[in-house]
Amino acid sequence: MSGPFPDVNPPVLAWAAWRAYKIDAKMHGEADRDFLKGLFSKLLLNFTWWVNRKDEEGNNVFQGAF
């Protein structure tokens, strides 16, 4: 990988979406599952992108960068 950031870091978008979901549920008294459903395919695409950059052995497991 070239460029100013040669190492990738773990994805946190799914964690952030889950936290937003939980905070919103607590604030409004009900869970917004449509929020999660709307994000799922986008989060899956993002995860796939990360796995393809840090899976040197082809095991479909993110190896991390820290």
Secondary structure, 3 states (H helix, E strand, C coil): CCCCCCCCCCCCHHHHHHHHHHHHHHHHCCCCHHHHHHHHHHHHHHHHHHHCCCCCCCCCCCCCCC
